[in-house]
Amino acid sequence: MAKDGIHPQWYPEAEVYCNGELVMTVGSTRPKLQVDVWSGNHPFYTGTQKIIDTEGRVERFMRKYGMTEVEMPKADASSGPLKMEDPKADAAKAAAKGKKKK
């Protein structure tokens, strides 16, 4: 049991208000709580949350580092570890082969 004189007053039916309206009762050390957001008006819990991501992080990274044309290889158990193919590197190799020193 709790020791006398060291714990704050406990209110088992503390009232929670949001925008001046009683929304719920909870146990608290304060008799009245004022909140701005609770599960009844938060977009995540009400299902009205909108994800505004016009450009995803992965796509932005791929574009930033010139990997927009890179295709993901298909997994094949017999081929061993997967390797990424970079079309820019292939184009550079082809250009280097065309410029042989004479």
N, C-alpha and C positions, 0 to 999 in steps of 0.2 A: 504494500500500500504506500501511497505518497506520504512523505514526511510533512509535518505541519510547519507552516511559516516559510518554506523555501520555494514553493511552486506558485505560479500566478493563478488567479481566479479562472476557473474553467466554465465555459458556457456551452452546454451540450446542444442548445438550440439557437445558436448565433444566426442572425438573419443576414443574408447576402443580397445586396442591392446593386442593380445595374441600371443606369439612367433613371434613378429614382424609383425603380420598380422592384419589388421583392421577387427574387428569382429562385431562391432555395434556402434551406437552413442546413447548417453544418456545425460541427463541434469546433470551438475556437477559444482563444484566450481573450477575445474581444466580443462584446455583445452584438455589435453591428459592423459589417464589412461593406465597403464601397468598392466595386470593381468596374473596370472599363469593358473587359471582354470575359465572357464565360462560354461554356460549350453550346448554349442556346443561340448565341449570335455570332460565333466564330465561323468564318467561311469553310474551314476544314470540316467541321462537324455538321454544318447545315447542308453540305453538298454543293455550295455555290462557289467553291474555290475555282479560280481560273488560272491555269499555268500560262504565264506569258513568257514564252521562250521562242522568239522569232528565229533565232539562229542557235542551234545546239552547240554545246561546248566541243563535242567531238568533231562536228563538221567545221567549226571555226578553227580548231587545231589543224585539221587535215588541210584546209585551204591555206592557212598561214605558212605551213611548211611544204607547200606544193605537192601534196599527196592526194589531190582530188581525183586523179584518175586511177589510183591504186585499187586493185580489186583484191578482195580477200580470197586466198587460196582455199580450195576444198580439202577437207581432212581426208587423208588416205593412210590407213594403218601401215601399209607396206612401204610408203615413201619416206618414212622417218619424220624428223622434225619439220614443221612448217616454215617456209621462207617467204617473205614478202617480196613481190616484184615491183620495182620502181620503173615506170615507163620513161622518166627523164634520164635515169642512169643508162637504160637500154639505148635511148636516142644518142646519148653522149658517146657510148661505145661504138655505135654505128657510124657516127660522124668521125671518130678517131680512126676507124678502119679506112674510111674514104680518103683521109688526108695522110697517106703514107709518104714518108720522106724518100726522096730520090737521090 
